[in-house]
Amino acid sequence: MNKQFLSKSYFKNLIDLLIKARTTNMSEIISNPKNFTNLVVYATSVWMIAYFFVYMIFFLLSFNYYADLNRGILAKLQSQNITGIPTIINTYPWNLTYIYAFFFIWVTFISGLSYAIARLLEEAYIPFIRHLKVTLLASISAFIPMIVLIPYHSIFATFENSNLLTLSFSLAFWIFILLVSLITSSRVFSRLNLLFGLVGKRSTVVWVLSYILIFYFFVGLVRN
């Protein structure tokens, strides 16, 4: 990987892209297929490492709280005669693997759906591999605001352990975070597609529709 990828300016430009949807300083890199691929790999690595450190920090700060949760989880698993690796990945902090797994499943679904919608709405479209890279960056942007849910649930109870007041506040907070996630990621998706000659407003519609449909699908799975 080029040395520039380890520079502070490169990291700052990446943050500006993912949070503020600023593509100006990244346009030359994005226009080069190889550099664009390296950018996506770098962004994904940074996101995974950041989530790991934030998760571990708040796990240690709220160790007693999570230890109590772990005891309840282990008791439930043991009552179901579940042992071995499942008992590890279902307890804190190792259940972080579920967030990683959900992220890549999300990318798989939303990249396919958004590409299909783009083919219907756009007069021109980019190759699927390039679209997948754009979707990965937009998805990272979508998951960045959700990182605040880790410290939030280190302070407040999880949904199943909440009273009515805390539950109402938690739902409102989740809705706010999801709106921020949708807005920032749709801007990133549209701005990147704009660099490839697509219509920005149509790209925004493509992303918003795909985001809502995929999120609704996963909510339905969890509820069932």
C-alpha positions in Angstrom: 0.0 0.0 0.0 1.3 3.5 -0.8 2.9 5.4 2.0 0.4 8.2 1.6 -2.2 5.9 3.1 -0.4 6.1 6.4 -0.2 9.9 6.5 -2.3 12.1 8.8 -3.6 14.1 5.8 -4.9 10.9 4.1 -6.7 9.8 7.3 -8.2 13.3 7.7 -9.4 13.3 4.1 -10.9 9.9 4.7 -12.8 11.1 7.8 -14.0 14.2 5.8 -15.3 11.8 3.1 -17.1 9.4 5.5 -18.6 12.0 7.8 -18.9 15.2 5.8 -19.1 13.6 2.3 -16.3 15.8 1.1 -14.8 14.2 -2.1 -12.6 17.1 -3.3 -9.3 15.9 -1.7 -10.0 12.3 -2.6 -11.2 12.7 -6.2 -7.9 11.7 -7.8 -7.6 8.6 -5.6 -11.2 7.6 -6.3 -10.8 8.0 -10.0 -7.9 5.4 -10.0 -9.4 1.9 -9.7 -6.4 0.5 -7.8 -6.1 3.4 -5.4 -9.9 3.3 -4.9 -9.7 -0.3 -3.9 -6.9 0.5 -1.4 -9.0 3.3 0.0 -12.0 1.0 0.6 -9.7 -1.7 2.3 -8.1 1.0 4.4 -11.5 2.6 5.4 -12.9 -0.9 6.3 -9.9 -1.7 8.4 -10.0 1.7 10.2 -13.7 1.2 10.9 -13.2 -2.3 12.4 -10.3 -1.3 14.5 -12.1 1.8 15.8 -15.2 -0.3 16.8 -13.0 -2.8 18.6 -11.2 -0.2 20.7 -14.4 1.7 21.6 -16.1 -1.5 22.4 -13.2 -2.7 24.7 -12.8 0.7 26.4 -16.5 0.9 27.4 -16.5 -2.8 28.3 -13.7 -2.2 30.8 -15.2 1.1 32.1 -18.5 -0.7 32.7 -17.0 -4.1 33.6 -19.4 -4.9 36.5 -22.5 -4.1 34.4 -21.3 -6.3 31.5 -20.1 -9.0 33.9 -23.7 -9.2 35.2 -25.0 -9.4 31.7 -22.5 -12.2 30.9 -23.6 -14.2 33.9 -27.2 -14.0 32.7 -26.3 -14.9 29.2 -24.1 -17.9 30.3 -26.9 -19.2 32.6 -29.4 -19.1 29.7 -27.0 -20.8 27.3 -26.2 -23.5 29.9 -29.9 -24.1 30.5 -30.1 -24.8 26.7 -27.1 -27.1 26.9 -25.1 -24.8 24.7 -21.3 -25.0 25.3 -18.0 -24.2 23.6 -17.5 -21.4 21.1 -21.1 -20.2 21.1 -20.7 -19.3 24.8 -17.8 -17.1 24.0 -19.1 -15.2 21.0 -22.4 -14.6 22.7 -20.8 -12.8 25.7 -19.3 -9.4 26.0 -17.0 -8.2 24.5 -16.6 -11.0 22.0 -20.2 -10.6 20.6 -18.6 -7.7 18.7 -18.2 -10.4 16.0 -22.0 -10.1 15.5 -21.6 -6.4 14.6 -18.8 -7.3 12.0 -20.9 -10.1 10.6 -24.0 -7.9 10.4 -22.0 -5.2 8.6 -20.8 -7.5 5.8 -24.2 -9.1 5.5 -25.7 -5.6 5.2 -23.2 -4.7 2.5 -24.0 -7.8 0.5 -27.7 -7.2 0.6 -27.7 -3.4 0.1 -25.1 -3.5 -2.7 -27.3 -6.0 -4.7 -30.5 -4.2 -4.1 -29.2 -0.7 -4.7 -27.5 -1.8 -7.9 -30.8 -3.3 -9.1 -32.7 -0.1 -8.3 -30.0 2.0 -10.0 -30.3 -0.1 -13.1 -34.0 0.8 -13.2 -33.7 4.5 -12.4 -30.4 5.5 -14.0 -30.0 6.0 -17.7 -26.3 5.2 -17.2 -24.7 3.0 -14.5 -21.3 2.0 -13.2 -19.9 -1.5 -13.1 -21.0 -3.6 -10.2 -17.5 -3.9 -8.6 -17.2 -0.1 -8.6 -20.7 0.1 -7.2 -19.7 -2.4 -4.4 -16.8 -0.2 -3.4 -19.1 2.9 -3.3 -21.6 0.9 -1.2 -18.9 -0.2 1.2 -17.8 3.4 1.9 -21.4 4.5 2.2 -22.1 1.6 4.6 -19.1 2.5 6.8 -20.5 6.1 6.9 -23.9 4.6 7.9 -22.3 2.6 10.7 -20.1 5.4 12.1 -23.0 7.2 14.0 -24.0 3.9 15.5 -20.7 3.7 17.4 -22.3 6.0 20.1 -24.7 3.3 20.9 -21.9 1.4 22.6 -21.3 4.0 25.3 -25.0 4.7 25.5 -25.9 1.2 26.4 -22.9 1.1 28.8 -24.7 3.9 30.8 -28.4 3.0 30.2 -29.9 -0.5 30.3 -30.4 -2.6 27.2 -34.0 -2.8 25.8 -34.9 -6.0 27.6 -33.8 -4.5 31.0 -35.4 -1.1 30.6 -38.3 0.5 32.4 -40.9 2.4 30.4 -39.1 5.8 30.6 -35.7 4.5 29.7 -37.2 2.4 26.9 -39.0 5.4 25.4 -35.8 7.5 25.6 -33.8 4.7 24.1 -36.1 4.2 21.1 -36.1 8.0 20.5 -32.3 8.0 20.6 -32.1 5.0 18.2 -34.4 6.8 15.8 -32.2 9.9 15.9 -29.0 7.9 15.3 -30.6 6.0 12.4 -31.7 9.3 10.8 -28.2 10.7 11.1 -26.9 7.4 9.7 -29.3 7.6 6.7 -28.5 11.2 6.0 -24.7 11.0 6.1 -24.5 7.7 4.2 -26.9 8.9 1.5 -24.7 12.0 1.0 -21.5 9.9 0.7 -23.2 7.5 -1.7 -24.6 10.3 -4.0 -21.3 12.3 -3.9 -19.2 9.3 -4.9 -21.6 8.4 -7.7 -21.5 12.0 -8.9 -17.7 11.6 -9.4 -18.5 8.7 -11.7 -20.9 10.8 -13.8 -24.2 9.6 -12.3 -27.0 12.0 -11.2 -26.6 12.8 -7.5 -30.3 13.2 -6.7 -31.2 9.8 -8.3 -28.3 8.2 -6.4 -29.8 9.6 -3.2 -33.2 8.1 -4.0 -31.5 4.8 -4.7 -29.7 4.7 -1.4 -32.6 5.9 0.7 -34.9 3.3 -0.8 -32.3 0.5 -0.4 -31.4 1.6 3.2 -35.1 1.6 4.3 -36.0 -1.7 2.7 -32.9 -3.5 3.9 -33.3 -2.1 7.5 -37.0 -3.1 7.5 -36.0 -6.6 6.3 -33.5 -7.1 9.2 -36.0 -5.6 11.7 -38.5 -8.2 10.5 -36.0 -11.0 10.9 -35.2 -10.0 14.5 -38.8 -9.7 15.5 -39.6 -13.1 14.1 
